Amino acid sequence: MLKDITVAKYFLSKDKDRKLFNKKVVHLNGRIFYEGNARLNKYLHLAQNIYIAETGNKLFDEDLYAYDNGAVVPDIQENYSLLLSRHDTPEMPEKDRAFLDKIYKIFENAPLEELIELSHEDSEWINKHDYYKKPDQRMNSLSHANEYQKQYEDIIKVMKRMDK
């Protein structure tokens, strides 16, 4: 299993010119934040859910939390600026690299609003996002593995076709 920071660094390493992961300030759902930070957290969320759907296991062990603009890994969100300044490509098994490459390719042209919408379709996010205290917002994505298999069925088909 990978670490959240390894996955985040890998996605960041794919965007050398910082077109996707940037410091553009946006205002959505009553919050002001960096567009790239939100995008990175949506990539982490979707990668985690799709990996669970495909394998029945988590891609990374760290928890996601249900925030207003979708699921977030707090450590990644809070350290985004520092992560953005790094340009190293982390080591990982080839199968994980291939999986993350597909996630990146599938979502690289998606507008942030669509990524947030996808995050908002996760029933675990729906169950947890109205809570005020952080411990109550902790998501248990693994408990939705069967549901995710159906929810992400088409994406998994596309990913398999990308192997050919």
C-alpha positions, -999 to 999 in steps of 0.1 A, spaced: 0 0 0 12 35 -9 13 66 13 -9 95 5 21 117 0 36 93 -25 4 94 -46 2 132 -43 38 137 -53 34 114 -83 4 133 -96 23 166 -91 53 152 -110 31 145 -140 21 183 -142 56 198 -148 42 232 -159 17 234 -130 -12 238 -154 -35 216 -133 -19 219 -99 -16 256 -94 -22 284 -69 -52 300 -88 -76 311 -61 -112 300 -66 -144 305 -46 -169 276 -46 -195 264 -22 -188 293 2 -150 284 4 -119 301 -10 -90 278 -19 -64 270 -44 -78 253 -75 -48 229 -77 -51 219 -41 -88 209 -46 -79 191 -79 -51 171 -62 -75 160 -34 -101 150 -59 -75 130 -78 -66 113 -45 -103 106 -37 -112 92 -71 -80 72 -73 -87 57 -39 -123 48 -47 -115 34 -82 -87 14 -67 -111 0 -41 -136 -8 -68 -110 -26 -89 -91 -45 -61 -111 -44 -29 -82 -28 -12 -71 8 -4 -45 25 -26 -32 44 4 -40 40 41 -46 76 51 -81 87 57 -102 110 35 -125 136 52 -158 149 38 -153 187 34 -176 211 16 -160 207 -18 -156 170 -17 -132 145 0 -99 158 12 -67 142 27 -60 169 54 -22 164 54 -21 169 16 -45 199 18 -25 216 46 9 210 30 -1 218 -6 22 248 -11 52 228 2 44 198 -20 39 221 -50 75 234 -46 89 199 -49 97 184 -83 107 148 -74 91 117 -88 85 91 -60 94 55 -64 66 30 -65 57 -4 -80 51 -3 -117 15 -16 -114 7 14 -91 24 38 -115 4 24 -144 -28 28 -124 -21 64 -114 -10 73 -150 -45 62 -162 -63 82 -135 -43 112 -144 -50 108 -181 -87 102 -176 -92 133 -154 -66 158 -167 -91 177 -189 -120 176 -164 -130 210 -150 -126 213 -112 -164 217 -109 -169 183 -125 -143 167 -102 -161 182 -72 -194 169 -85 -179 134 -88 -166 136 -53 -201 147 -42 -216 115 -57 -197 93 -33 -223 80 -8 -197 80 20 -191 117 14 -228 123 13 -231 105 47 -204 125 63 -202 160 48 -228 177 70 -209 171 102 -191 200 119 -164 182 138 -135 167 119 -136 132 136 -172 129 124 -162 138 88 -138 108 86 -148 87 56 -147 49 55 -144 44 18 -135 7 20 -169 -1 35 -184 9 1 -163 -14 -21 -193 -32 -36 -211 0 -44 -179 15 -59 -176 -15 -83 -209 -5 -99 -204 33 -96 -170 32 -113 -176 3 -136 -174 24 -168 -141 41 -157 -126 7 -149 -136 -5 -184 -119 25 -200 -88 19 -179 -86 -17 -190 -89 -6 -227 -60 18 -221 -38 -13 -216 -43 -25 -252 
